[in-house]
Amino acid sequence: MHGGVESQRGTAPTSARKPVGGPPLQYPGERPRYQVIADEVLSQPFHSLPSAGEIARRYRVPLSTAQFVRRSVVTRLRAPSCLMTAAGDGATGRRPVWQQVADDLRAQVTAGRFTGRLPDRVALAAYYGVSEDTVTKAARQLAHERVLQVTPGRRGTHVHPRLLTEDAAA
């Protein structure tokens, strides 16, 4: 005894102790909980991917687990990347992926498939099978070329008004 408090060490055999906090232990052959939740998220219709916070609240899981769920969903939504095989310039014979994304976005804008506000970065990244940073770099290049207009903050990326007025005049 130390200071009137009896030590708890050794009072219960190791096999009888329960794990303190945390998720239940996984047994061989069981799928991790985040994958099960990701399957459920994908099975439900959604217009935009739920945030990690929304997933955490809906399924009552820690935010870190919800982030794994969201990452898993985004990975599964990605189309097989056909961008990696495109021929291009340079010593390697391939153009950077962000340039390929920019070329395709430019073609879709000029063809009139995109007007007004573009889908968010997550949706475009899933569509092209690339990272959000790749989509951002492509959008910056197109903004520099005055094909797109990136509004600071959370207002999104829009087709440049100059292109919309040219299409209306034509």
C-alpha positions as CSV (number, residue, x, y, z in Angstrom):
1,M,0.0,0.0,0.0
2,H,1.1,3.5,-0.8
3,G,-0.6,6.4,0.7
4,G,-3.7,4.4,1.7
5,V,-4.4,3.3,-1.9
6,E,-4.1,-0.3,-2.7
7,S,-2.3,-1.1,-6.0
8,Q,-4.6,-2.7,-8.7
9,R,-1.7,-4.4,-10.4
10,G,-2.0,-8.1,-10.6
11,T,-5.6,-8.3,-9.2
12,A,-7.1,-9.9,-12.3
13,P,-5.5,-12.5,-14.5
14,T,-4.4,-11.2,-17.9
15,S,-7.0,-13.4,-19.8
16,A,-9.9,-11.9,-17.7
17,R,-9.1,-8.2,-18.4
18,K,-11.2,-6.3,-20.9
19,P,-9.7,-4.0,-23.4
20,V,-10.1,-0.4,-22.3
21,G,-11.9,1.8,-24.9
22,G,-11.3,1.6,-28.6
23,P,-13.0,-0.6,-31.1
24,P,-13.6,-4.3,-30.5
25,L,-10.7,-6.5,-31.6
26,Q,-10.8,-7.8,-35.2
27,Y,-10.8,-11.5,-35.8
28,P,-9.1,-13.0,-38.8
29,G,-11.5,-12.9,-41.8
30,E,-13.5,-9.9,-40.5
31,R,-13.6,-6.7,-42.6
32,P,-12.6,-3.5,-40.9
33,R,-15.5,-1.4,-39.7
34,Y,-14.6,1.5,-42.0
35,Q,-14.9,-0.7,-45.1
36,V,-18.3,-2.0,-44.0
37,I,-19.5,1.6,-43.5
38,A,-18.0,2.6,-46.9
39,D,-20.0,-0.1,-48.5
40,E,-23.2,1.2,-46.9
41,V,-22.4,4.8,-47.9
42,L,-21.9,3.7,-51.5
43,S,-25.1,1.7,-51.5
44,Q,-27.2,4.8,-50.7
45,P,-27.9,7.5,-53.3
46,F,-26.1,10.8,-52.7
47,H,-25.7,14.0,-54.7
48,S,-22.4,14.9,-53.1
49,L,-20.0,12.9,-51.0
50,P,-20.9,13.3,-47.2
51,S,-18.2,15.0,-45.2
52,A,-16.2,13.1,-42.6
53,G,-18.2,14.9,-39.9
54,E,-21.5,13.8,-41.4
55,I,-20.3,10.2,-41.6
56,A,-19.1,10.3,-38.0
57,R,-22.5,11.6,-36.8
58,R,-24.6,9.3,-38.9
59,Y,-22.7,6.1,-38.0
60,R,-21.6,7.2,-34.5
61,V,-17.9,6.5,-35.1
62,P,-14.8,8.6,-34.3
63,L,-13.8,11.3,-36.7
64,S,-10.6,9.4,-37.6
65,T,-12.7,6.4,-38.6
66,A,-15.1,8.6,-40.6
67,Q,-12.0,10.0,-42.5
68,F,-11.0,6.4,-43.4
69,V,-14.5,5.8,-44.6
70,R,-14.6,8.9,-46.8
71,R,-11.1,8.1,-48.3
72,S,-12.3,4.5,-49.0
73,V,-15.4,5.8,-50.8
74,V,-13.5,8.3,-52.9
75,T,-11.0,5.5,-53.9
76,R,-13.8,3.2,-54.9
77,L,-15.5,6.0,-56.9
78,R,-12.4,6.6,-59.0
79,A,-12.7,5.4,-62.5
80,P,-9.8,3.4,-63.9
81,S,-7.3,6.0,-65.0
82,C,-7.0,6.2,-68.7
83,L,-5.0,9.4,-68.4
84,M,-1.7,7.6,-67.6
85,T,-1.4,6.1,-71.1
86,A,-1.8,9.2,-73.2
87,A,1.1,10.0,-75.4
88,G,2.6,13.4,-75.1
89,D,5.9,15.3,-75.2
90,G,9.0,15.2,-73.2
91,A,11.7,12.6,-72.7
92,T,9.3,10.1,-71.1
93,G,6.8,10.4,-73.9
94,R,4.0,11.3,-71.4
95,R,2.5,14.6,-70.4
96,P,1.9,15.3,-66.7
97,V,-1.5,14.1,-65.5
98,W,-2.6,17.6,-64.5
99,Q,-2.0,18.8,-68.1
100,Q,-4.1,15.9,-69.4
101,V,-6.9,16.8,-67.0
102,A,-6.6,20.5,-68.0
103,D,-6.8,19.5,-71.7
104,D,-9.9,17.4,-71.1
105,L,-11.6,20.1,-69.0
106,R,-10.8,22.7,-71.7
107,A,-12.4,20.5,-74.3
108,Q,-15.5,19.9,-72.2
109,V,-15.9,23.6,-71.5
110,T,-15.5,24.6,-75.2
111,A,-17.9,21.9,-76.3
112,G,-20.5,23.3,-73.9
113,R,-20.7,20.3,-71.5
114,F,-19.8,22.6,-68.6
115,T,-21.5,25.9,-68.2
116,G,-21.6,28.0,-65.0
117,R,-20.3,26.3,-61.9
118,L,-18.1,23.2,-62.3
119,P,-18.5,20.1,-59.9
120,D,-16.4,20.3,-56.8
121,R,-12.8,19.1,-56.6
122,V,-13.7,15.8,-55.0
123,A,-16.2,14.9,-57.7
124,L,-13.8,15.9,-60.5
125,A,-10.9,14.0,-58.9
126,A,-13.2,10.9,-58.6
127,Y,-14.3,11.3,-62.3
128,Y,-10.7,11.5,-63.6
129,G,-9.2,9.1,-61.1
130,V,-6.6,11.5,-59.8
131,S,-6.0,13.4,-56.6
132,E,-7.7,16.7,-55.7
133,D,-4.4,18.5,-55.9
134,T,-4.1,17.4,-59.6
135,V,-7.5,18.8,-60.3
136,T,-6.6,22.1,-58.5
137,K,-3.4,22.4,-60.5
138,A,-5.4,21.9,-63.8
139,A,-8.0,24.4,-62.7
140,R,-5.3,27.0,-61.9
141,Q,-3.8,26.5,-65.4
142,L,-7.2,27.0,-67.0
143,A,-7.8,30.1,-64.9
144,H,-4.5,31.4,-66.1
145,E,-5.7,30.8,-69.7
146,R,-9.0,32.5,-68.8
147,V,-11.0,29.4,-69.5
148,L,-12.1,29.1,-65.9
149,Q,-12.6,31.6,-63.1
150,V,-11.7,30.5,-59.6
151,T,-13.6,32.4,-56.9
152,P,-11.7,32.7,-53.6
153,G,-13.2,31.0,-50.6
154,R,-15.8,28.2,-51.0
155,R,-17.7,29.7,-54.0
156,G,-16.3,27.3,-56.5
157,T,-14.9,27.3,-60.0
158,H,-16.9,28.6,-62.9
159,V,-16.6,28.8,-66.6
160,H,-15.1,32.2,-67.4
161,P,-17.9,34.7,-68.3
162,R,-16.0,35.7,-71.4
163,L,-16.6,32.2,-72.8
164,L,-20.2,32.2,-71.9
165,T,-20.8,35.6,-73.7
166,E,-19.0,34.3,-76.8
167,D,-21.2,31.2,-76.8
168,A,-24.3,33.3,-76.5
169,A,-23.2,35.6,-79.3
170,A,-22.5,32.7,-81.6
